[in-house]
C-alpha cells in the first residue's frame, strides 16, 4: 500500500510535507487511511505519520508543525545517518520491488 502511494507521489507531486490517501487492500482510498509524507522529488520519500480516516478527521496545526520538524530531521540526514536509524529501528526502510501494474483504486 505504501509503495503504491510512494509511486503516485513520485509520479506527479512536488513538495515537502504532503498528506496523501492510502487504500486498504481490496478497498478504495476515500475512507481509509491518510499518511503524512516528507518528500523531495527523485531523492527521498519518508512516511512520518499515518492514521485511519474514521479515527481522526485531520491533523491539528500544532501536530503539523511537529511533523514538519520531524521531516526536517529526516530530510536533512545523510545516507550514513539514515542507515544508522534503520539499523536502530528508529525508521524502517520499505523496498518497493513489485512490478508496477498500473492498477489504480
Biopython code that builds the backbone (N, CA, C, O; Angstrom):
import numpy as np
from Bio.PDB.StructureBuilder import StructureBuilder

atoms = [
    (1, "UNK", "N", (0.819, -1.188, 0.000)),
    (1, "UNK", "CA", (0.000, 0.000, 0.000)),
    (1, "UNK", "C", (0.866, 1.256, 0.000)),
    (1, "UNK", "O", (0.590, 2.205, -0.734)),
    (2, "UNK", "N", (1.910, 1.260, 0.822)),
    (2, "UNK", "CA", (2.780, 2.431, 0.893)),
    (2, "UNK", "C", (3.565, 2.609, -0.400)),
    (2, "UNK", "O", (3.826, 3.735, -0.823)),
    (3, "UNK", "N", (3.938, 1.505, -1.023)),
    (3, "UNK", "CA", (4.672, 1.595, -2.285)),
    (3, "UNK", "C", (3.805, 2.235, -3.367)),
    (3, "UNK", "O", (4.298, 3.047, -4.150)),
    (4, "UNK", "N", (2.526, 1.881, -3.420)),
    (4, "UNK", "CA", (1.619, 2.482, -4.398)),
    (4, "UNK", "C", (1.518, 3.985, -4.150)),
    (4, "UNK", "O", (1.581, 4.781, -5.088)),
    (5, "UNK", "N", (1.358, 4.373, -2.874)),
    (5, "UNK", "CA", (1.274, 5.800, -2.539)),
    (5, "UNK", "C", (2.568, 6.514, -2.912)),
    (5, "UNK", "O", (2.530, 7.628, -3.436)),
    (6, "UNK", "N", (3.715, 5.884, -2.647)),
    (6, "UNK", "CA", (5.007, 6.494, -2.983)),
    (6, "UNK", "C", (5.137, 6.693, -4.494)),
    (6, "UNK", "O", (5.617, 7.736, -4.939)),
    (7, "UNK", "N", (4.716, 5.709, -5.280)),
    (7, "UNK", "CA", (4.793, 5.828, -6.735)),
    (7, "UNK", "C", (3.910, 6.961, -7.234)),
    (7, "UNK", "O", (4.294, 7.690, -8.148)),
    (8, "UNK", "N", (2.724, 7.116, -6.640)),
    (8, "UNK", "CA", (1.827, 8.185, -7.051)),
    (8, "UNK", "C", (2.429, 9.553, -6.736)),
    (8, "UNK", "O", (2.339, 10.476, -7.545)),
    (9, "UNK", "N", (3.032, 9.677, -5.578)),
    (9, "UNK", "CA", (3.654, 10.943, -5.204)),
    (9, "UNK", "C", (4.819, 11.243, -6.128)),
    (9, "UNK", "O", (4.941, 12.357, -6.637)),
    (10, "UNK", "N", (5.666, 10.265, -6.343)),
    (10, "UNK", "CA", (6.852, 10.448, -7.178)),
    (10, "UNK", "C", (6.461, 10.772, -8.620)),
    (10, "UNK", "O", (7.191, 11.470, -9.323)),
    (11, "UNK", "N", (5.316, 10.267, -9.054)),
    (11, "UNK", "CA", (4.896, 10.480, -10.437)),
    (11, "UNK", "C", (4.395, 11.895, -10.710)),
    (11, "UNK", "O", (4.397, 12.343, -11.857)),
    (12, "UNK", "N", (3.966, 12.600, -9.668)),
    (12, "UNK", "CA", (3.382, 13.879, -10.026)),
    (12, "UNK", "C", (3.415, 14.977, -8.991)),
    (12, "UNK", "O", (3.259, 16.143, -9.354)),
    (13, "UNK", "N", (3.603, 14.682, -7.765)),
    (13, "UNK", "CA", (3.554, 15.720, -6.755)),
    (13, "UNK", "C", (4.957, 16.175, -6.390)),
    (13, "UNK", "O", (5.863, 15.354, -6.244)),
    (14, "UNK", "N", (5.133, 17.451, -6.248)),
    (14, "UNK", "CA", (6.398, 18.008, -5.803)),
    (14, "UNK", "C", (6.110, 18.784, -4.535)),
    (14, "UNK", "O", (5.188, 19.599, -4.508)),
    (15, "UNK", "N", (6.861, 18.555, -3.511)),
    (15, "UNK", "CA", (6.602, 19.264, -2.278)),
    (15, "UNK", "C", (7.516, 18.808, -1.184)),
    (15, "UNK", "O", (8.538, 18.167, -1.429)),
    (16, "UNK", "N", (7.140, 19.144, 0.031)),
    (16, "UNK", "CA", (7.944, 18.747, 1.167)),
    (16, "UNK", "C", (7.115, 17.959, 2.164)),
    (16, "UNK", "O", (7.462, 16.820, 2.477)),
    (17, "UNK", "N", (6.043, 18.523, 2.667)),
    (17, "UNK", "CA", (5.169, 17.817, 3.604)),
    (17, "UNK", "C", (3.822, 17.670, 2.930)),
    (17, "UNK", "O", (3.141, 18.659, 2.661)),
    (18, "UNK", "N", (3.440, 16.442, 2.659)),
    (18, "UNK", "CA", (2.217, 16.169, 1.922)),
    (18, "UNK", "C", (1.306, 15.258, 2.719)),
    (18, "UNK", "O", (1.769, 14.451, 3.525)),
    (19, "UNK", "N", (0.009, 15.391, 2.490)),
    (19, "UNK", "CA", (-0.947, 14.430, 3.035)),
    (19, "UNK", "C", (-1.501, 13.668, 1.845)),
    (19, "UNK", "O", (-1.937, 14.268, 0.862)),
    (20, "UNK", "N", (-1.481, 12.351, 1.935)),
    (20, "UNK", "CA", (-1.980, 11.543, 0.833)),
    (20, "UNK", "C", (-2.855, 10.422, 1.365)),
    (20, "UNK", "O", (-2.717, 9.994, 2.511)),
    (21, "UNK", "N", (-3.746, 9.960, 0.524)),
    (21, "UNK", "CA", (-4.630, 8.842, 0.872)),
    (21, "UNK", "C", (-3.946, 7.528, 0.545)),
    (21, "UNK", "O", (-3.209, 7.428, -0.436)),
    (22, "UNK", "N", (-4.194, 6.519, 1.371)),
    (22, "UNK", "CA", (-3.669, 5.173, 1.139)),
    (22, "UNK", "C", (-4.848, 4.206, 1.249)),
    (22, "UNK", "O", (-5.571, 4.206, 2.245)),
    (23, "UNK", "N", (-5.028, 3.398, 0.233)),
    (23, "UNK", "CA", (-6.135, 2.436, 0.210)),
    (23, "UNK", "C", (-5.780, 1.186, 0.998)),
    (23, "UNK", "O", (-4.646, 0.708, 0.947)),
    (24, "UNK", "N", (-6.755, 0.662, 1.725)),
    (24, "UNK", "CA", (-6.604, -0.647, 2.360)),
    (24, "UNK", "C", (-6.732, -1.702, 1.262)),
    (24, "UNK", "O", (-7.380, -1.460, 0.245)),
    (25, "UNK", "N", (-6.119, -2.866, 1.462)),
    (25, "UNK", "CA", (-6.209, -3.910, 0.438)),
    (25, "UNK", "C", (-7.657, -4.208, 0.052)),
    (25, "UNK", "O", (-8.500, -4.464, 0.912)),
    (26, "UNK", "N", (-7.934, -4.172, -1.249)),
    (26, "UNK", "CA", (-9.256, -4.500, -1.753)),
    (26, "UNK", "C", (-10.297, -3.402, -1.588)),
    (26, "UNK", "O", (-11.476, -3.626, -1.865)),
    (27, "UNK", "N", (-9.884, -2.219, -1.142)),
    (27, "UNK", "CA", (-10.833, -1.122, -0.938)),
    (27, "UNK", "C", (-10.306, 0.143, -1.587)),
    (27, "UNK", "O", (-9.125, 0.230, -1.921)),
    (28, "UNK", "N", (-11.156, 1.101, -1.761)),
    (28, "UNK", "CA", (-10.758, 2.388, -2.334)),
    (28, "UNK", "C", (-10.081, 3.261, -1.298)),
    (28, "UNK", "O", (-9.979, 2.894, -0.128)),
    (29, "UNK", "N", (-9.618, 4.425, -1.742)),
    (29, "UNK", "CA", (-8.863, 5.319, -0.871)),
    (29, "UNK", "C", (-9.731, 6.247, -0.032)),
    (29, "UNK", "O", (-9.312, 6.660, 1.049)),
    (30, "UNK", "N", (-10.921, 6.583, -0.496)),
    (30, "UNK", "CA", (-11.642, 7.716, 0.067)),
    (30, "UNK", "C", (-11.886, 7.645, 1.569)),
    (30, "UNK", "O", (-11.781, 8.676, 2.232)),
    (31, "UNK", "N", (-12.197, 6.512, 2.131)),
    (31, "UNK", "CA", (-12.492, 6.444, 3.557)),
    (31, "UNK", "C", (-11.491, 5.662, 4.371)),
    (31, "UNK", "O", (-11.783, 5.304, 5.512)),
    (32, "UNK", "N", (-10.332, 5.386, 3.836)),
    (32, "UNK", "CA", (-9.402, 4.505, 4.512)),
    (32, "UNK", "C", (-8.347, 5.226, 5.332)),
    (32, "UNK", "O", (-8.642, 5.680, 6.437)),
    (33, "UNK", "N", (-7.150, 5.343, 4.837)),
    (33, "UNK", "CA", (-6.031, 5.859, 5.613)),
    (33, "UNK", "C", (-5.475, 7.143, 5.007)),
    (33, "UNK", "O", (-5.602, 7.401, 3.810)),
    (34, "UNK", "N", (-4.868, 7.922, 5.860)),
    (34, "UNK", "CA", (-4.153, 9.119, 5.434)),
    (34, "UNK", "C", (-2.720, 8.994, 5.938)),
    (34, "UNK", "O", (-2.488, 8.477, 7.031)),
    (35, "UNK", "N", (-1.781, 9.453, 5.167)),
    (35, "UNK", "CA", (-0.387, 9.464, 5.600)),
    (35, "UNK", "C", (0.175, 10.860, 5.398)),
    (35, "UNK", "O", (-0.212, 11.575, 4.474)),
    (36, "UNK", "N", (1.086, 11.230, 6.270)),
    (36, "UNK", "CA", (1.824, 12.468, 6.134)),
    (36, "UNK", "C", (3.219, 12.066, 5.669)),
    (36, "UNK", "O", (3.879, 11.225, 6.279)),
    (37, "UNK", "N", (3.650, 12.684, 4.579)),
    (37, "UNK", "CA", (4.860, 12.260, 3.885)),
    (37, "UNK", "C", (5.813, 13.439, 3.724)),
    (37, "UNK", "O", (5.415, 14.518, 3.286)),
    (38, "UNK", "N", (7.065, 13.221, 4.079)),
    (38, "UNK", "CA", (8.128, 14.155, 3.725)),
    (38, "UNK", "C", (8.666, 13.725, 2.375)),
    (38, "UNK", "O", (8.949, 12.545, 2.170)),
    (39, "UNK", "N", (8.812, 14.665, 1.449)),
    (39, "UNK", "CA", (9.154, 14.271, 0.085)),
    (39, "UNK", "C", (10.050, 15.304, -0.582)),
    (39, "UNK", "O", (9.834, 16.511, -0.480)),
    (40, "UNK", "N", (11.061, 14.788, -1.265)),
    (40, "UNK", "CA", (11.901, 15.606, -2.132)),
    (40, "UNK", "C", (12.020, 14.823, -3.439)),
    (40, "UNK", "O", (12.600, 13.738, -3.468)),
    (41, "UNK", "N", (11.472, 15.376, -4.511)),
    (41, "UNK", "CA", (11.347, 14.692, -5.800)),
    (41, "UNK", "C", (12.636, 13.982, -6.203)),
    (41, "UNK", "O", (13.711, 14.582, -6.201)),
    (42, "UNK", "N", (12.519, 12.706, -6.549)),
    (42, "UNK", "CA", (13.608, 11.863, -7.050)),
    (42, "UNK", "C", (14.753, 11.695, -6.063)),
    (42, "UNK", "O", (15.850, 11.302, -6.458)),
    (43, "UNK", "N", (14.518, 11.987, -4.775)),
    (43, "UNK", "CA", (15.587, 11.865, -3.796)),
    (43, "UNK", "C", (15.147, 11.056, -2.581)),
    (43, "UNK", "O", (15.774, 10.053, -2.240)),
    (44, "UNK", "N", (14.079, 11.489, -1.932)),
    (44, "UNK", "CA", (13.712, 10.866, -0.656)),
    (44, "UNK", "C", (12.222, 11.008, -0.423)),
    (44, "UNK", "O", (11.635, 12.053, -0.703)),
    (45, "UNK", "N", (11.617, 9.952, 0.091)),
    (45, "UNK", "CA", (10.207, 9.961, 0.456)),
    (45, "UNK", "C", (10.088, 9.211, 1.771)),
    (45, "UNK", "O", (10.424, 8.030, 1.856)),
    (46, "UNK", "N", (9.607, 9.905, 2.797)),
    (46, "UNK", "CA", (9.528, 9.312, 4.132)),
    (46, "UNK", "C", (8.117, 9.478, 4.675)),
    (46, "UNK", "O", (7.622, 10.598, 4.801)),
    (47, "UNK", "N", (7.466, 8.355, 4.998)),
    (47, "UNK", "CA", (6.155, 8.379, 5.653)),
    (47, "UNK", "C", (6.401, 8.653, 7.135)),
    (47, "UNK", "O", (7.009, 7.833, 7.823)),
    (48, "UNK", "N", (5.933, 9.800, 7.630)),
    (48, "UNK", "CA", (6.201, 10.157, 9.022)),
    (48, "UNK", "C", (5.017, 9.927, 9.945)),
    (48, "UNK", "O", (5.187, 9.863, 11.162)),
    (49, "UNK", "N", (3.812, 9.799, 9.379)),
    (49, "UNK", "CA", (2.633, 9.602, 10.229)),
    (49, "UNK", "C", (1.529, 8.984, 9.390)),
    (49, "UNK", "O", (1.374, 9.316, 8.215)),
    (50, "UNK", "N", (0.773, 8.098, 9.983)),
    (50, "UNK", "CA", (-0.374, 7.506, 9.311)),
    (50, "UNK", "C", (-1.531, 7.382, 10.279)),
    (50, "UNK", "O", (-1.338, 7.176, 11.477)),
    (51, "UNK", "N", (-2.749, 7.511, 9.741)),
    (51, "UNK", "CA", (-3.921, 7.391, 10.599)),
    (51, "UNK", "C", (-5.126, 6.950, 9.782)),
    (51, "UNK", "O", (-5.211, 7.197, 8.579)),
    (52, "UNK", "N", (-6.052, 6.295, 10.464)),
    (52, "UNK", "CA", (-7.299, 5.884, 9.827)),
    (52, "UNK", "C", (-8.230, 7.089, 9.768)),
    (52, "UNK", "O", (-8.414, 7.784, 10.767)),
    (53, "UNK", "N", (-8.809, 7.335, 8.613)),
    (53, "UNK", "CA", (-9.682, 8.488, 8.417)),
    (53, "UNK", "C", (-10.886, 8.439, 9.352)),
    (53, "UNK", "O", (-11.384, 9.485, 9.769)),
    (54, "UNK", "N", (-11.358, 7.240, 9.687)),
    (54, "UNK", "CA", (-12.525, 7.138, 10.571)),
    (54, "UNK", "C", (-12.172, 7.389, 12.036)),
    (54, "UNK", "O", (-13.070, 7.529, 12.867)),
    (55, "UNK", "N", (-10.882, 7.449, 12.368)),
    (55, "UNK", "CA", (-10.442, 7.709, 13.743)),
    (55, "UNK", "C", (-10.087, 9.178, 13.961)),
    (55, "UNK", "O", (-10.374, 9.741, 15.018)),
    (56, "UNK", "N", (-9.466, 9.792, 12.966)),
    (56, "UNK", "CA", (-9.020, 11.186, 13.056)),
    (56, "UNK", "C", (-9.447, 11.881, 11.771)),
    (56, "UNK", "O", (-9.137, 11.412, 10.675)),
    (57, "UNK", "N", (-10.151, 12.986, 11.902)),
    (57, "UNK", "CA", (-10.597, 13.699, 10.711)),
    (57, "UNK", "C", (-9.450, 14.395, 10.012)),
    (57, "UNK", "O", (-9.337, 14.338, 8.787)),
    (58, "UNK", "N", (-8.599, 15.052, 10.779)),
    (58, "UNK", "CA", (-7.481, 15.771, 10.211)),
    (58, "UNK", "C", (-6.461, 16.033, 11.309)),
    (58, "UNK", "O", (-6.775, 15.911, 12.493)),
    (59, "UNK", "N", (-5.254, 16.388, 10.927)),
    (59, "UNK", "CA", (-4.246, 16.718, 11.930)),
    (59, "UNK", "C", (-4.387, 18.186, 12.321)),
    (59, "UNK", "O", (-4.790, 19.023, 11.514)),
    (60, "UNK", "N", (-4.050, 18.477, 13.561)),
    (60, "UNK", "CA", (-4.148, 19.835, 14.086)),
    (60, "UNK", "C", (-2.927, 20.655, 13.664)),
    (60, "UNK", "O", (-1.907, 20.106, 13.247)),
    (61, "UNK", "N", (-3.048, 21.953, 13.779)),
    (61, "UNK", "CA", (-1.985, 22.871, 13.377)),
    (61, "UNK", "C", (-0.678, 22.587, 14.122)),
    (61, "UNK", "O", (0.394, 22.582, 13.516)),
    (62, "UNK", "N", (-0.766, 22.348, 15.445)),
    (62, "UNK", "CA", (0.450, 22.072, 16.224)),
    (62, "UNK", "C", (1.051, 20.715, 15.852)),
    (62, "UNK", "O", (2.271, 20.552, 15.883)),
    (63, "UNK", "N", (0.211, 19.747, 15.504)),
    (63, "UNK", "CA", (0.708, 18.442, 15.057)),
    (63, "UNK", "C", (1.433, 18.579, 13.713)),
    (63, "UNK", "O", (2.470, 17.955, 13.485)),
    (64, "UNK", "N", (0.876, 19.394, 12.845)),
    (64, "UNK", "CA", (1.507, 19.619, 11.546)),
    (64, "UNK", "C", (2.880, 20.258, 11.726)),
    (64, "UNK", "O", (3.834, 19.897, 11.036)),
    (65, "UNK", "N", (2.977, 21.209, 12.655)),
    (65, "UNK", "CA", (4.267, 21.860, 12.920)),
    (65, "UNK", "C", (5.284, 20.850, 13.449)),
    (65, "UNK", "O", (6.450, 20.880, 13.056)),
    (66, "UNK", "N", (4.848, 19.956, 14.337)),
    (66, "UNK", "CA", (5.747, 18.933, 14.882)),
    (66, "UNK", "C", (6.183, 17.961, 13.782)),
    (66, "UNK", "O", (7.349, 17.569, 13.729)),
    (67, "UNK", "N", (5.258, 17.573, 12.911)),
    (67, "UNK", "CA", (5.605, 16.670, 11.814)),
    (67, "UNK", "C", (6.570, 17.341, 10.836)),
    (67, "UNK", "O", (7.451, 16.681, 10.284)),
    (68, "UNK", "N", (6.411, 18.630, 10.621)),
    (68, "UNK", "CA", (7.329, 19.366, 9.750)),
    (68, "UNK", "C", (8.741, 19.356, 10.341)),
    (68, "UNK", "O", (9.720, 19.195, 9.612)),
    (69, "UNK", "N", (8.843, 19.529, 11.667)),
    (69, "UNK", "CA", (10.154, 19.481, 12.328)),
    (69, "UNK", "C", (10.773, 18.091, 12.201)),
    (69, "UNK", "O", (11.971, 17.955, 11.955)),
    (70, "UNK", "N", (9.942, 17.064, 12.370)),
    (70, "UNK", "CA", (10.431, 15.696, 12.218)),
    (70, "UNK", "C", (10.933, 15.464, 10.793)),
    (70, "UNK", "O", (11.970, 14.835, 10.586)),
    (71, "UNK", "N", (10.195, 15.972, 9.824)),
    (71, "UNK", "CA", (10.628, 15.846, 8.431)),
    (71, "UNK", "C", (11.945, 16.560, 8.197)),
    (71, "UNK", "O", (12.788, 16.082, 7.437)),
    (72, "UNK", "N", (12.128, 17.710, 8.849)),
    (72, "UNK", "CA", (13.399, 18.424, 8.714)),
    (72, "UNK", "C", (14.568, 17.526, 9.123)),
    (72, "UNK", "O", (15.618, 17.531, 8.480)),
    (73, "UNK", "N", (14.378, 16.757, 10.195)),
    (73, "UNK", "CA", (15.429, 15.855, 10.668)),
    (73, "UNK", "C", (15.704, 14.775, 9.624)),
    (73, "UNK", "O", (16.854, 14.540, 9.256)),
    (74, "UNK", "N", (14.649, 14.122, 9.153)),
    (74, "UNK", "CA", (14.829, 13.027, 8.201)),
    (74, "UNK", "C", (15.343, 13.514, 6.851)),
    (74, "UNK", "O", (16.193, 12.867, 6.240)),
    (75, "UNK", "N", (14.840, 14.634, 6.391)),
    (75, "UNK", "CA", (15.251, 15.127, 5.078)),
    (75, "UNK", "C", (16.679, 15.683, 5.116)),
    (75, "UNK", "O", (17.371, 15.686, 4.098)),
    (76, "UNK", "N", (17.110, 16.145, 6.271)),
    (76, "UNK", "CA", (18.461, 16.677, 6.403)),
    (76, "UNK", "C", (19.510, 15.631, 6.698)),
    (76, "UNK", "O", (20.706, 15.914, 6.638)),
    (77, "UNK", "N", (19.072, 14.420, 7.019)),
    (77, "UNK", "CA", (20.025, 13.350, 7.346)),
    (77, "UNK", "C", (20.732, 12.856, 6.091)),
    (77, "UNK", "O", (20.118, 12.728, 5.032)),
    (78, "UNK", "N", (22.020, 12.581, 6.217)),
    (78, "UNK", "CA", (22.747, 11.997, 5.092)),
    (78, "UNK", "C", (22.511, 10.483, 5.078)),
    (78, "UNK", "O", (21.876, 9.940, 5.982)),
    (79, "UNK", "N", (23.020, 9.819, 4.060)),
    (79, "UNK", "CA", (22.798, 8.381, 3.902)),
    (79, "UNK", "C", (23.329, 7.583, 5.092)),
    (79, "UNK", "O", (22.710, 6.603, 5.506)),
    (80, "UNK", "N", (24.463, 7.993, 5.640)),
    (80, "UNK", "CA", (25.046, 7.296, 6.790)),
    (80, "UNK", "C", (24.110, 7.381, 8.000)),
    (80, "UNK", "O", (23.877, 6.381, 8.679)),
    (81, "UNK", "N", (23.582, 8.564, 8.262)),
    (81, "UNK", "CA", (22.672, 8.758, 9.402)),
    (81, "UNK", "C", (21.385, 7.965, 9.197)),
    (81, "UNK", "O", (20.881, 7.356, 10.141)),
    (82, "UNK", "N", (20.854, 7.964, 7.992)),
    (82, "UNK", "CA", (19.653, 7.176, 7.712)),
    (82, "UNK", "C", (19.918, 5.685, 7.934)),
    (82, "UNK", "O", (19.076, 4.979, 8.489)),
    (83, "UNK", "N", (21.086, 5.208, 7.500)),
    (83, "UNK", "CA", (21.453, 3.802, 7.702)),
    (83, "UNK", "C", (21.520, 3.463, 9.191)),
    (83, "UNK", "O", (21.098, 2.383, 9.603)),
    (84, "UNK", "N", (22.052, 4.388, 9.998)),
    (84, "UNK", "CA", (22.094, 4.189, 11.452)),
    (84, "UNK", "C", (20.685, 4.106, 12.035)),
    (84, "UNK", "O", (20.403, 3.253, 12.875)),
    (85, "UNK", "N", (19.798, 5.005, 11.579)),
    (85, "UNK", "CA", (18.414, 4.999, 12.070)),
    (85, "UNK", "C", (17.700, 3.704, 11.695)),
    (85, "UNK", "O", (16.920, 3.170, 12.483)),
    (86, "UNK", "N", (17.966, 3.209, 10.507)),
    (86, "UNK", "CA", (17.363, 1.939, 10.076)),
    (86, "UNK", "C", (17.884, 0.800, 10.947)),
    (86, "UNK", "O", (17.105, -0.037, 11.403)),
    (87, "UNK", "N", (19.188, 0.764, 11.180)),
    (87, "UNK", "CA", (19.804, -0.284, 11.995)),
    (87, "UNK", "C", (19.233, -0.292, 13.420)),
    (87, "UNK", "O", (19.029, -1.356, 14.004)),
    (88, "UNK", "N", (18.978, 0.898, 13.970)),
    (88, "UNK", "CA", (18.443, 1.018, 15.336)),
    (88, "UNK", "C", (16.920, 0.899, 15.376)),
    (88, "UNK", "O", (16.321, 1.045, 16.441)),
    (89, "UNK", "N", (16.284, 0.637, 14.229)),
    (89, "UNK", "CA", (14.829, 0.549, 14.117)),
    (89, "UNK", "C", (14.121, 1.842, 14.496)),
    (89, "UNK", "O", (12.965, 1.824, 14.919)),
    (90, "UNK", "N", (14.821, 2.965, 14.342)),
    (90, "UNK", "CA", (14.197, 4.271, 14.532)),
    (90, "UNK", "C", (13.260, 4.550, 13.367)),
    (90, "UNK", "O", (12.183, 5.124, 13.529)),
    (91, "UNK", "N", (13.704, 4.125, 12.186)),
    (91, "UNK", "CA", (12.882, 4.189, 10.978)),
    (91, "UNK", "C", (12.962, 2.834, 10.291)),
    (91, "UNK", "O", (13.850, 2.034, 10.583)),
    (92, "UNK", "N", (12.049, 2.586, 9.393)),
    (92, "UNK", "CA", (12.032, 1.325, 8.641)),
    (92, "UNK", "C", (12.115, 1.643, 7.155)),
    (92, "UNK", "O", (11.404, 2.511, 6.648)),
    (93, "UNK", "N", (12.985, 0.933, 6.475)),
    (93, "UNK", "CA", (13.113, 1.082, 5.033)),
    (93, "UNK", "C", (12.126, 0.135, 4.366)),
    (93, "UNK", "O", (12.046, -1.043, 4.714)),
    (94, "UNK", "N", (11.379, 0.660, 3.409)),
    (94, "UNK", "CA", (10.415, -0.146, 2.667)),
    (94, "UNK", "C", (10.935, -0.309, 1.254)),
    (94, "UNK", "O", (11.162, 0.676, 0.550)),
    (95, "UNK", "N", (11.121, -1.532, 0.845)),
    (95, "UNK", "CA", (11.586, -1.829, -0.508)),
    (95, "UNK", "C", (10.362, -2.019, -1.402)),
    (95, "UNK", "O", (9.464, -2.796, -1.078)),
    (96, "UNK", "N", (10.333, -1.322, -2.500)),
    (96, "UNK", "CA", (9.224, -1.435, -3.470)),
    (96, "UNK", "C", (9.745, -2.072, -4.733)),
    (96, "UNK", "O", (10.093, -1.382, -5.691)),
    (97, "UNK", "N", (9.798, -3.384, -4.734)),
    (97, "UNK", "CA", (10.366, -4.118, -5.864)),
    (97, "UNK", "C", (9.305, -4.807, -6.713)),
    (97, "UNK", "O", (9.631, -5.512, -7.668)),
    (98, "UNK", "N", (8.028, -4.603, -6.364)),
    (98, "UNK", "CA", (6.979, -5.239, -7.149)),
    (98, "UNK", "C", (6.863, -4.538, -8.489)),
    (98, "UNK", "O", (7.109, -3.336, -8.585)),
    (99, "UNK", "N", (6.488, -5.285, -9.533)),
    (99, "UNK", "CA", (6.287, -4.630, -10.840)),
    (99, "UNK", "C", (5.097, -3.674, -10.747)),
    (99, "UNK", "O", (4.124, -3.954, -10.048)),
    (100, "UNK", "N", (5.179, -2.558, -11.445)),
    (100, "UNK", "CA", (4.103, -1.588, -11.469)),
    (100, "UNK", "C", (3.036, -2.096, -12.428)),
    (100, "UNK", "O", (3.258, -2.162, -13.637)),
    (101, "UNK", "N", (1.877, -2.454, -11.883)),
    (101, "UNK", "CA", (0.814, -2.983, -12.715)),
    (101, "UNK", "C", (0.010, -1.889, -13.390)),
    (101, "UNK", "O", (-0.756, -2.149, -14.318)),
    (102, "UNK", "N", (0.190, -0.657, -12.917)),
    (102, "UNK", "CA", (-0.600, 0.441, -13.461)),
    (102, "UNK", "C", (-2.003, 0.470, -12.908)),
    (102, "UNK", "O", (-2.804, 1.331, -13.271)),
    (103, "UNK", "N", (-2.301, -0.466, -12.034)),
    (103, "UNK", "CA", (-3.634, -0.581, -11.462)),
    (103, "UNK", "C", (-3.879, 0.524, -10.445)),
    (103, "UNK", "O", (-3.044, 0.755, -9.570)),
    (104, "UNK", "N", (-4.997, 1.200, -10.547)),
    (104, "UNK", "CA", (-5.367, 2.279, -9.621)),
    (104, "UNK", "C", (-6.686, 1.934, -8.974)),
    (104, "UNK", "O", (-7.590, 1.404, -9.620)),
    (105, "UNK", "N", (-6.793, 2.241, -7.678)),
    (105, "UNK", "CA", (-8.056, 2.004, -6.978)),
    (105, "UNK", "C", (-8.623, 3.303, -6.485)),
    (105, "UNK", "O", (-9.688, 3.317, -5.867)),
]
sb = StructureBuilder()
sb.init_structure("model")
sb.init_model(0)
sb.init_chain("A")
sb.init_seg("    ")
for serial, (resi, resn, name, xyz) in enumerate(atoms, 1):
    if name == "N":
        sb.init_residue(resn, " ", resi, " ")
    sb.init_atom(name, np.array(xyz, "f"), 0.0, 1.0, " ", f" {name:<3s}", serial, name[0])
structure = sb.get_structure()
